[in-house]
C-alpha cells in the first residue's frame, strides 16, 4: 500500500504490523502495541504519530491505567481513510450476476450495484459494463480515484491470483480470461482477483476476528455448491496449477453419472450442489411419495427450493432423507480423507448447507464413523460468514493485499 510516507522496508513492515494489531484490538494504547510487537514504545509512537498525521490512524479516547490514575490515549484505524470496491461475479440458474460494493476499510457499505447478464455473454463485455457501472456510481458519490485503495474481484473456479487470470471458471465462461488487466486499464488502481472461497476465508479472518496462529486449517463452505480452501502456516495455498485444497473436484460415488462443468464426472460439487439436489427431488416429487414437501410447496413443482427440502427432511420425509443423507455422506467421505492427509488444527465450516442441526449431527456422525472414530467434532468450527454480502470477500482481498500486508 502506498500511503504517502517515504519509509524504509523495515519501517514499512512495522507499519503493517501496527495496523494488524490495531485492527485486531479495535482500540489500543501505543504502549500496548509495543508490548504485543516487542518493539520500543518510542518506535511505535513515532510510526503511529506519522500514521495519525497521514489520516490512517486516529485517536479515539482515553483509558485509565490501573494503580496510576493516568489516562492512556487509545488509537484506532480511521476506516474512512480509503474506500474499497469489491466485486463478486457468479452464475445462477438464470444469469451471470455481479454484486458490487463500495465500502469503507471496515467493510461498511457506502453503496451497492447489482448487474446481470445472459449466460453466454462475452466476459470482455461484462467487465466493461461493470466498469461503466462503477464509474457512474463513483461519480454520483463524488468519489475520486485517489480515495480508492483498490478493486477486489471474487469469482468461482481456478484463479491465477498473481496474474489476475480466471483459468477455469467452471461454467461462468468457457475460456481463460484476463480479469485484472481490464479493470487496471479502466481505473489505474490496484486490482486483485481470487477464488470466491479464498476471499470468504480472508473475510472471516479480517472481519470476524478469527483466532488463528501459524497452524494448518481447512475452510469448507457448503452453499449452492461446495467450496474449500487449504490454509497452511496461516497462508492460503494455491499450488502450481492454482487448484490446491479444492475438495469440490474430488470424485465420489453416485448412483448416476453426473457431469461436472470442469469436464470430469461425479465430482463432489456436481453430485451434492443444491441444483442437483432439487432436480433429484423433483424426480420423486408427488403427493404420495413426498407429502410433506408437496403440501409445503402447494403442489407446485417449480416452488421447490432447498429451504423446503430441508424442512421436509426435518419432518422425516423418507425419500428426502435418502437423497440428503447420500449427499452428506459423500461430503464426509471426502473430508475425512483430506483431514487424515493434512491433519489440520481446525476445520472451519460455513454455508446454508450447514444450518440444519439434524443434518449437521448426521454429518459429524459420518465423519466420526468413516475415520474409525479418530476425527471428533471438536476440530470443527462452525461460522456464519456466508451471511455477509457476497462482495465482502473481494473487499477483504484488497485489504489483505494492499493494507495489512
Protein Blocks (a to p, Z undefined) as FASTA:
>chain_A
ZZhiacdfklmmmmmmmmmmmmmnopacfklmmmmnopafklmmmmmmmmmmnomaccfb
dcddehklpacddddddfklpccddddddddfkbccdddddddfkopafbdcdddddfkl
cfklmmmmmmmmmmmmmmmnopafklpnbdcdddehjddfknopafbgghmamcdcdfkl
mmmmmnopacddddfklmmmmmmmmmnopacdfbdcdddddffbccddddeehiacebjn
opghiaklcccddfbdcddfkopahifklmmmmklmmmmmmmmgcfklmmmlmmmnnopa
klpcfklmmmmmmnopaklmmmmmmmmmmmmmmmmmmmmmnopabdcdedjklmbmklmm
mmmmmmmmmnoopacfklpccdfklmpcfklmmmmmmmmmmmmZZ
